[in-house]
């Protein structure tokens, strides 16, 4: 079964928009786990516009499932992850002013940098994953970095699926199969939703984990968070 990790950045955004501590991020993390989510994901950015670095530390003792911290491995981020030692760190090459992640790593041209960063995390028993586009060369490059897993950047699939083009799954399936053959675990995320998650999961071999935030929170506004978490879990079985 594919694990569901709930990205709670949007909850932090909502909290920060008003000031104060409502909604309470810690309580929300507790709740989604109690509803069945198998992981909690955060993506702190340098300007702390949603998840604050303090949140990352506060969540450490509250996440009893898998704790996944995403981000661009600048020095401050690396220090944060090494201090907290989450279950998994997902490396994302986003710029400081990016609204959301919008591309995977160039694993070929950034090989030396990624090798060094990943080595440090693995020496501290932190599972590593790197955000990649669904391109064969990037999967092959990822293998050379020493990462444990890749996370497939699924925005293009989601856009194609919305237009009725189910063939958009093909490069993802090919890349997942290659990753499996190379001994890399396969995660996925970005614009996955209740509409497309079952089709994606059914066509991606060895899919270990999906990280879903924006769509899950939007769907929960209409359907309720406990119900939505369980709908995802049902589709991922």
Backbone bond lengths (Angstrom), bond angles and torsions (degrees), N, CA, C in turn:
res aa  C-N    CA-C-N  psi(-1)  N-CA   C-N-CA  omega(-1)  CA-C   N-CA-C  phi
1 X - - - 1.465 - - 1.527 110.32 -
2 X 1.297 116.55 140.02 1.460 122.17 178.14 1.528 110.09 -79.35
3 X 1.319 116.48 131.92 1.465 120.43 -179.43 1.526 111.50 -79.82
4 X 1.327 115.25 145.64 1.461 122.51 175.46 1.523 109.41 -104.32
5 X 1.327 115.89 118.94 1.461 121.45 172.13 1.521 107.46 -109.02
6 X 1.318 116.49 124.02 1.464 121.24 -176.83 1.529 109.84 -91.66
7 X 1.323 115.35 120.46 1.463 121.19 176.15 1.528 108.21 -81.17
8 X 1.329 116.63 121.69 1.467 120.33 -173.72 1.534 113.07 -104.66
9 X 1.320 116.90 17.57 1.470 119.66 178.16 1.521 113.05 -55.96
10 X 1.343 116.71 -40.90 1.463 119.97 -176.69 1.526 111.79 -63.87
11 X 1.318 116.95 -30.12 1.461 120.27 177.23 1.523 109.57 -67.29
12 X 1.330 116.31 -39.73 1.467 120.14 176.75 1.529 110.91 -66.36
13 X 1.334 116.81 -37.74 1.469 120.51 177.93 1.523 110.61 -61.30
14 X 1.322 116.26 -44.12 1.461 121.32 179.50 1.528 110.60 -63.82
15 X 1.310 116.46 -44.08 1.472 120.89 177.48 1.527 111.05 -59.45
16 X 1.310 115.83 -47.69 1.465 120.15 -175.42 1.523 112.80 -68.55
17 X 1.330 116.87 -25.92 1.466 120.11 -177.51 1.524 112.10 -66.64
18 X 1.330 116.69 -23.31 1.462 121.41 -177.11 1.529 112.52 -110.78
19 X 1.329 115.47 -18.08 1.459 118.76 -171.84 1.517 109.00 83.94
20 X 1.293 117.21 171.40 1.459 119.74 -179.76 1.511 111.61 78.07
21 X 1.326 115.50 -151.77 1.465 120.10 -172.49 1.523 112.05 -135.13
22 X 1.322 116.41 34.53 1.462 121.49 178.99 1.522 108.88 -125.91
23 X 1.343 117.32 122.65 1.464 127.88 -0.88 1.531 111.88 -72.78
24 X 1.315 115.23 152.15 1.451 120.90 -179.24 1.529 109.59 -81.45
25 X 1.317 115.67 118.26 1.462 121.57 -174.32 1.524 112.23 -63.46
26 X 1.328 116.02 -40.95 1.460 120.30 -178.77 1.523 110.51 -64.03
27 X 1.323 116.67 -45.36 1.458 120.02 179.64 1.523 110.97 -63.49
28 X 1.325 116.18 -38.41 1.463 119.24 179.40 1.529 110.44 -63.82
29 X 1.334 116.87 -41.51 1.465 120.20 177.66 1.526 110.86 -62.48
30 X 1.326 116.27 -41.47 1.470 119.60 176.66 1.525 110.57 -60.70
31 X 1.319 115.26 -44.13 1.461 120.08 -175.10 1.523 112.27 -65.43
32 X 1.343 117.89 -47.66 1.467 118.27 -176.97 1.525 110.69 -63.66
33 X 1.336 116.85 -32.03 1.464 119.06 175.73 1.527 110.80 -69.13
34 X 1.322 116.70 -41.12 1.466 119.58 179.28 1.523 111.15 -65.93
35 X 1.334 117.27 -25.73 1.461 121.44 177.97 1.525 112.15 -80.98
36 X 1.328 116.86 -8.30 1.464 119.82 175.54 1.515 116.68 121.03
37 X 1.330 118.77 -7.92 1.467 120.00 178.46 1.527 109.75 -59.27
38 X 1.325 115.50 139.41 1.463 120.12 -175.31 1.520 113.47 -96.86
39 X 1.324 115.85 6.23 1.452 119.60 178.10 1.513 111.49 -169.60
40 X 1.320 115.38 161.07 1.465 122.77 175.26 1.525 107.36 -126.69
41 X 1.327 115.42 130.44 1.464 121.71 179.88 1.521 110.17 -115.76
42 X 1.329 115.57 138.47 1.463 120.79 170.59 1.524 108.55 -130.63
43 X 1.326 115.37 154.77 1.470 121.02 178.40 1.527 108.09 -134.37
44 X 1.329 117.25 82.26 1.471 119.56 178.95 1.524 110.77 -71.46
45 X 1.330 115.79 135.82 1.461 120.43 176.17 1.529 109.10 -111.70
46 X 1.332 116.92 158.95 1.473 119.77 -174.52 1.519 114.70 -55.42
47 X 1.351 117.51 -32.94 1.468 119.12 -179.14 1.526 112.87 -84.72
48 X 1.345 116.95 -2.28 1.468 123.20 176.92 1.534 111.89 53.90
49 X 1.326 116.32 37.64 1.462 118.85 -176.54 1.524 113.43 -73.42
50 X 1.299 117.20 -16.08 1.473 119.26 171.76 1.530 108.57 -130.32
51 X 1.307 118.87 -85.55 1.463 120.19 175.37 1.529 109.73 -70.13
52 X 1.317 116.05 128.48 1.460 121.29 175.47 1.529 108.96 -94.00
53 X 1.303 115.46 154.31 1.467 118.22 179.43 1.529 110.37 -60.14
54 X 1.319 117.60 -34.61 1.463 120.79 176.78 1.527 110.65 -61.38
55 X 1.336 116.99 -37.48 1.467 120.53 177.43 1.522 110.68 -57.60
56 X 1.323 115.52 -42.31 1.462 119.99 -177.78 1.523 110.97 -58.97
57 X 1.326 116.69 -40.68 1.465 120.61 178.11 1.529 111.14 -72.21
58 X 1.325 116.98 -41.33 1.466 120.68 -179.05 1.530 111.73 -62.65
59 X 1.318 116.22 -33.15 1.466 120.48 -177.86 1.524 112.72 -75.62
60 X 1.316 116.97 -20.56 1.464 120.55 -174.13 1.524 112.34 -52.99
61 X 1.317 116.94 -44.66 1.468 120.26 -176.90 1.524 112.70 -83.04
62 X 1.332 117.37 -7.42 1.463 120.94 -175.24 1.526 113.32 -103.86
63 X 1.315 116.82 -19.01 1.467 119.72 -179.67 1.521 108.28 -91.74
64 X 1.322 115.91 105.80 1.461 120.87 -178.43 1.524 111.30 -101.11
65 X 1.331 116.33 -4.25 1.461 121.05 170.79 1.531 105.95 -92.83
66 X 1.319 118.75 -141.38 1.463 120.41 177.56 1.525 110.47 -91.45
67 X 1.308 115.47 133.10 1.463 122.39 -179.52 1.526 107.67 -106.10
68 X 1.333 115.84 116.15 1.459 122.10 -177.15 1.523 109.21 -116.17
69 X 1.322 116.75 121.64 1.462 121.32 176.68 1.524 108.69 -110.93
70 X 1.329 115.71 120.58 1.462 122.24 178.89 1.523 110.11 -100.07
71 X 1.322 115.97 154.25 1.451 118.42 172.30 1.510 114.05 161.63
72 X 1.320 113.68 168.66 1.455 121.55 176.02 1.530 108.18 -78.32
73 X 1.321 118.30 124.75 1.469 120.61 -173.36 1.528 114.55 -75.91
74 X 1.333 115.62 61.67 1.459 120.57 168.04 1.531 107.03 -76.44
75 X 1.318 117.14 168.24 1.469 120.15 -173.58 1.526 113.02 -56.39
76 X 1.335 116.66 -43.31 1.465 120.22 -178.08 1.522 110.90 -62.69
77 X 1.325 116.69 -39.04 1.468 120.98 179.09 1.524 110.44 -67.91
78 X 1.311 116.61 -44.43 1.465 120.20 179.74 1.525 110.58 -59.06
79 X 1.324 116.78 -44.60 1.467 120.89 178.82 1.523 111.18 -61.49
80 X 1.330 116.59 -41.11 1.466 121.38 178.67 1.524 110.88 -59.29
81 X 1.319 115.76 -49.76 1.466 120.51 -177.02 1.526 110.99 -64.94
82 X 1.309 117.21 -41.40 1.467 119.96 179.61 1.525 111.64 -65.97
83 X 1.326 117.45 -32.19 1.468 121.00 176.92 1.528 111.34 -70.85
84 X 1.323 116.60 -42.22 1.463 120.96 -174.24 1.524 112.40 -82.86
85 X 1.325 116.15 -37.56 1.465 122.25 -176.70 1.537 111.63 55.74
86 X 1.322 117.06 64.85 1.463 120.52 177.04 1.526 110.65 -70.80
87 X 1.309 116.11 174.46 1.460 120.20 176.25 1.521 110.64 -61.53
88 X 1.327 115.15 -42.29 1.462 120.90 -174.08 1.523 110.68 -143.69
89 X 1.321 115.89 143.78 1.458 121.36 169.52 1.523 107.23 -117.32
90 X 1.328 115.70 130.94 1.460 121.35 178.30 1.522 108.25 -111.45
91 X 1.307 115.95 118.37 1.461 121.41 -176.01 1.524 110.09 -88.87
92 X 1.330 115.37 125.52 1.463 122.47 -175.37 1.530 108.65 -127.66
93 X 1.337 118.25 130.99 1.470 120.18 -175.64 1.521 114.07 -88.84
94 X 1.325 117.57 46.59 1.463 118.59 -176.69 1.525 111.07 -87.82
95 X 1.323 115.76 147.76 1.456 120.82 177.72 1.523 109.59 -76.32
96 X 1.322 116.76 163.39 1.462 120.90 -176.36 1.522 112.43 -62.74
97 X 1.341 117.19 -29.92 1.463 119.77 -176.82 1.526 113.24 -97.64
98 X 1.324 117.60 8.06 1.462 120.22 -179.68 1.524 110.36 -67.83
99 X 1.330 116.34 134.15 1.461 120.21 176.63 1.518 109.77 -68.24
100 X 1.327 115.64 -41.73 1.456 121.53 176.47 1.521 107.65 -150.57
101 X 1.324 117.04 166.64 1.462 120.52 179.62 1.526 109.56 -61.79
102 X 1.330 117.05 137.12 1.461 119.10 -174.59 1.517 114.60 -135.45
103 X 1.320 118.00 9.79 1.465 120.88 177.33 1.516 109.24 -169.51
104 X 1.334 114.71 155.32 1.450 119.51 175.81 1.519 111.36 -90.23
105 X 1.321 115.63 176.36 1.461 121.69 178.47 1.518 111.49 -69.22
106 X 1.311 115.78 147.04 1.454 121.78 161.77 1.524 104.40 -86.55
107 X 1.317 115.46 94.02 1.463 119.86 -172.26 1.525 112.68 -72.59
108 X 1.317 116.20 -14.29 1.465 120.11 179.88 1.524 110.24 -82.87
109 X 1.320 116.43 -53.98 1.463 120.09 -178.09 1.525 113.46 -74.53
110 X 1.336 116.72 -19.92 1.469 120.74 179.19 1.525 112.26 -105.69
111 X 1.315 115.79 16.61 1.467 120.16 -174.43 1.526 112.64 -55.21
112 X 1.325 117.47 -52.47 1.469 120.06 -174.53 1.525 111.54 -60.80
113 X 1.327 116.02 -42.46 1.463 120.35 178.55 1.523 110.68 -62.53
114 X 1.326 116.37 -47.63 1.465 120.43 -178.21 1.522 111.68 -64.90
115 X 1.315 116.94 -39.50 1.469 120.42 178.17 1.527 110.41 -56.87
116 X 1.320 116.72 -46.61 1.467 120.83 -177.64 1.530 111.88 -65.41
117 X 1.330 116.45 -44.99 1.464 120.58 -178.26 1.524 110.61 -66.46
118 X 1.319 116.05 -46.61 1.465 120.68 -177.85 1.526 110.83 -63.74
119 X 1.311 116.76 -39.42 1.468 120.40 178.50 1.525 110.99 -58.12
120 X 1.331 116.12 -42.74 1.466 119.94 -179.03 1.524 111.32 -64.88
121 X 1.322 116.88 -42.02 1.462 119.69 178.85 1.527 111.10 -66.09
122 X 1.305 116.69 -43.93 1.465 119.83 -177.47 1.523 111.33 -66.28
123 X 1.326 116.76 -32.85 1.470 119.94 176.32 1.523 111.52 -64.38
124 X 1.325 115.68 -21.19 1.463 121.15 177.98 1.527 112.19 -101.62
125 X 1.330 115.86 18.74 1.469 122.88 175.87 1.527 113.16 59.94
126 X 1.330 115.78 36.31 1.465 121.51 175.98 1.526 107.91 -107.27
127 X 1.315 116.64 121.60 1.470 120.39 178.04 1.525 109.92 -64.25
128 X 1.307 116.64 137.89 1.459 120.54 -176.50 1.522 112.02 -113.33
129 X 1.328 114.63 144.37 1.465 121.83 174.97 1.520 107.29 -141.08
130 X 1.322 117.24 144.81 1.461 119.98 177.50 1.524 110.24 -125.41
131 X 1.305 114.51 137.92 1.464 125.17 -177.35 1.528 108.50 -74.81
132 X 1.339 117.40 121.76 1.465 120.39 -176.49 1.524 111.55 -136.40
133 X 1.327 114.59 151.35 1.456 120.79 171.72 1.526 108.76 -76.85
134 X 1.342 117.60 156.74 1.467 120.74 -178.02 1.528 112.26 -78.15
135 X 1.322 115.38 69.98 1.459 121.95 179.79 1.528 108.71 -128.30
136 X 1.321 116.14 132.77 1.458 121.27 -176.54 1.529 111.53 -54.40
137 X 1.328 116.73 -44.66 1.468 119.97 -177.37 1.525 111.82 -62.43
138 X 1.337 116.61 -33.33 1.464 120.01 -179.87 1.525 111.76 -73.64
139 X 1.323 116.50 -32.35 1.471 119.95 176.30 1.521 109.37 -68.69
140 X 1.319 116.04 -43.65 1.467 120.06 177.44 1.526 110.24 -62.05
141 X 1.328 115.97 -40.27 1.461 119.93 177.29 1.516 112.17 -65.14
142 X 1.331 116.13 -37.30 1.465 120.57 179.18 1.523 111.21 -60.97
143 X 1.315 116.10 -39.53 1.457 120.18 179.09 1.521 110.99 -57.62
144 X 1.326 116.57 -36.82 1.461 121.51 -176.97 1.528 112.99 -72.73
145 X 1.314 117.31 -14.80 1.470 120.11 -178.28 1.522 112.97 -82.03
146 X 1.338 116.33 -18.02 1.457 119.91 -177.33 1.514 114.17 90.33
147 X 1.330 117.79 7.52 1.462 120.74 -179.84 1.524 111.52 -66.31
148 X 1.318 115.70 153.67 1.464 120.84 176.60 1.526 111.29 -79.59
149 X 1.341 115.08 -38.57 1.461 120.05 -175.09 1.525 110.59 -139.85
150 X 1.328 114.26 166.74 1.455 121.52 167.12 1.523 107.60 -117.13
151 X 1.329 116.27 154.84 1.460 120.53 168.61 1.522 107.34 -117.38
152 X 1.317 116.51 115.42 1.457 121.27 179.68 1.523 110.10 -72.40
153 X 1.321 115.79 128.67 1.469 122.86 178.79 1.526 107.71 -81.44
154 X 1.327 116.79 110.81 1.467 121.46 -165.17 1.529 115.42 -101.10
155 X 1.312 118.99 12.41 1.464 119.69 -177.77 1.529 112.30 -59.12
156 X 1.336 117.28 -44.42 1.468 119.42 -177.90 1.524 110.78 -63.40
157 X 1.331 116.69 -41.98 1.468 119.27 176.17 1.517 110.83 -57.75
158 X 1.324 116.92 -47.59 1.467 121.20 -177.68 1.522 111.14 -61.09
159 X 1.324 116.74 -41.09 1.465 120.13 179.09 1.520 111.38 -65.40
160 X 1.324 116.77 -42.96 1.465 120.92 179.40 1.528 111.14 -65.92
161 X 1.314 116.01 -41.61 1.466 120.65 -179.25 1.525 110.56 -62.73
162 X 1.319 116.05 -39.88 1.465 121.10 179.65 1.523 111.41 -62.11
163 X 1.329 116.11 -29.73 1.467 121.62 179.01 1.524 112.26 -86.53
164 X 1.326 116.39 -0.15 1.458 120.48 179.18 1.514 114.18 90.47
165 X 1.322 117.48 6.90 1.460 121.39 -178.88 1.525 110.22 -95.48
166 X 1.314 116.27 95.79 1.458 120.18 -178.57 1.527 112.64 -78.44
167 X 1.326 117.02 -10.53 1.461 119.94 177.94 1.526 111.50 -69.98
168 X 1.328 116.18 -13.16 1.457 119.88 177.87 1.518 113.26 -63.15
169 X 1.324 117.19 -11.64 1.459 121.34 179.00 1.527 112.01 -77.43
170 X 1.331 117.15 -20.95 1.468 120.71 -169.92 1.523 114.74 -57.18
171 X 1.344 119.56 -49.62 1.471 117.32 179.93 1.522 113.11 -63.02
172 X 1.319 116.99 -29.99 1.460 120.90 178.26 1.524 110.87 -69.42
173 X 1.329 116.01 -42.46 1.460 120.09 178.90 1.529 110.84 -64.22
174 X 1.331 116.50 -41.24 1.464 120.49 179.39 1.522 110.99 -64.78
175 X 1.317 115.84 -42.89 1.469 119.58 -179.27 1.520 111.67 -68.33
176 X 1.317 116.90 -37.24 1.463 120.19 177.96 1.523 110.57 -65.57
177 X 1.332 116.18 -42.33 1.465 119.92 178.96 1.525 110.50 -62.28
178 X 1.324 116.28 -41.92 1.462 119.82 177.88 1.525 110.63 -63.85
179 X 1.323 116.66 -45.35 1.463 120.39 179.25 1.521 110.68 -57.84
180 X 1.323 116.31 -44.53 1.463 120.20 178.28 1.524 110.89 -58.14
181 X 1.335 116.01 -43.90 1.464 120.43 -177.68 1.530 111.90 -67.40
182 X 1.333 115.92 -25.59 1.468 120.89 179.69 1.527 112.75 -90.22
183 X 1.328 116.30 -1.34 1.456 120.15 -179.97 1.510 114.63 84.05
184 X 1.342 116.62 17.52 1.463 121.23 177.38 1.523 110.32 -96.18
185 X 1.324 117.15 134.47 1.454 120.50 172.69 1.518 109.77 -72.33
186 X 1.325 116.70 154.57 1.466 121.27 -176.47 1.526 110.72 -119.73
187 X 1.328 115.56 119.23 1.460 123.76 169.77 1.522 107.81 -112.86
188 X 1.330 116.80 171.35 1.468 119.69 178.10 1.518 109.90 -154.41
189 X 1.333 115.25 153.91 1.454 119.28 176.74 1.509 113.45 -177.48
190 X 1.293 115.20 156.76 1.466 128.94 175.36 1.530 110.11 112.15
191 X 1.315 114.64 109.85 1.467 123.87 177.97 1.522 114.25 67.70
192 X 1.323 117.55 15.88 1.460 119.49 169.87 1.525 107.84 -74.08
193 X 1.336 115.76 146.57 1.467 120.59 -174.09 1.520 109.38 -151.11
194 X 1.328 116.04 176.55 1.462 119.64 176.20 1.519 111.66 -61.25
195 X 1.328 117.25 -27.47 1.460 120.75 -178.96 1.523 112.58 -70.01
196 X 1.330 117.19 -35.66 1.466 118.50 -171.89 1.525 115.20 -116.83
197 X 1.332 118.16 -7.47 1.457 120.23 -170.60 1.524 113.26 -65.92
198 X 1.335 117.97 -38.86 1.471 119.66 -178.29 1.522 110.45 -65.74
199 X 1.325 116.83 -45.60 1.463 120.54 179.26 1.527 110.14 -61.39
200 X 1.312 116.88 -43.15 1.465 120.27 179.84 1.521 110.53 -62.59
201 X 1.304 116.44 -50.05 1.462 120.74 -177.85 1.525 111.31 -60.75
202 X 1.324 117.45 -41.75 1.462 121.41 -177.13 1.523 112.94 -67.73
203 X 1.328 117.29 -19.29 1.462 120.68 -175.57 1.525 114.51 -110.65
204 X 1.322 116.70 1.27 1.465 120.68 -179.62 1.524 109.46 -111.18
205 X 1.330 117.28 109.52 1.464 119.65 -177.78 1.526 112.10 -67.21
206 X 1.327 114.95 134.64 1.460 120.10 174.48 1.511 115.28 67.25
207 X 1.328 117.66 29.70 1.469 120.56 -179.64 1.528 109.45 -71.27
208 X 1.317 116.98 115.03 1.460 121.77 -174.55 1.522 113.55 -88.58
209 X 1.341 116.65 -36.29 1.463 119.35 -171.74 1.519 110.60 -156.68
210 X 1.322 115.62 142.22 1.462 120.96 168.74 1.525 107.88 -120.92
211 X 1.318 115.21 141.33 1.464 121.94 176.44 1.519 107.39 -111.72
212 X 1.330 116.43 119.25 1.462 120.64 -174.69 1.523 109.26 -132.05
213 X 1.322 115.78 130.51 1.453 120.25 -178.92 1.506 113.61 -130.78
214 X 1.328 117.09 -70.39 1.466 121.31 -172.58 1.523 111.72 -55.97
215 X 1.327 117.18 -53.92 1.466 119.98 -177.58 1.523 111.25 -62.31
216 X 1.317 116.48 -41.76 1.465 120.39 -178.04 1.523 111.05 -62.14
217 X 1.320 117.15 -40.78 1.464 120.33 179.75 1.523 110.61 -69.31
218 X 1.330 117.32 -42.73 1.468 120.57 177.97 1.521 110.55 -61.20
219 X 1.324 116.88 -45.52 1.467 120.73 179.10 1.524 111.00 -62.14
220 X 1.321 115.94 -34.28 1.462 120.54 -179.18 1.523 112.62 -69.14
221 X 1.321 117.64 -26.08 1.465 120.25 176.24 1.525 110.58 -60.93
222 X 1.312 115.85 -32.77 1.463 120.95 -179.12 1.532 112.72 -93.08
223 X 1.336 116.02 -36.61 1.462 119.65 -168.80 1.522 114.56 -110.94
224 X 1.332 118.11 -15.33 1.462 121.18 -177.69 1.515 111.22 96.25
225 X 1.327 117.19 136.41 1.459 121.28 -172.44 1.527 112.90 -63.90
226 X 1.323 118.03 -43.47 1.469 118.98 -178.67 1.519 110.40 -63.44
227 X 1.323 116.63 -43.11 1.457 121.19 179.10 1.523 111.11 -62.07
228 X 1.323 117.44 -44.49 1.462 121.07 -177.65 1.529 111.24 -66.02
229 X 1.326 118.13 -43.69 1.462 120.33 177.30 1.521 110.18 -56.92
230 X 1.316 116.80 -43.89 1.462 119.86 -179.18 1.522 112.87 -70.74
231 X 1.327 117.76 -30.90 1.466 120.44 174.21 1.524 110.56 -63.64
232 X 1.321 116.98 -42.11 1.468 120.39 176.80 1.525 110.82 -63.75
233 X 1.310 116.98 -46.35 1.464 120.23 -178.99 1.519 110.95 -58.86
234 X 1.327 116.92 -39.34 1.465 121.10 178.47 1.528 111.03 -63.90
235 X 1.331 116.43 -42.73 1.465 120.30 -178.37 1.527 112.36 -71.71
236 X 1.321 117.41 -23.20 1.461 121.42 -177.60 1.522 113.42 -91.48
237 X 1.311 117.87 -3.88 1.471 120.59 179.19 1.527 110.54 -70.55
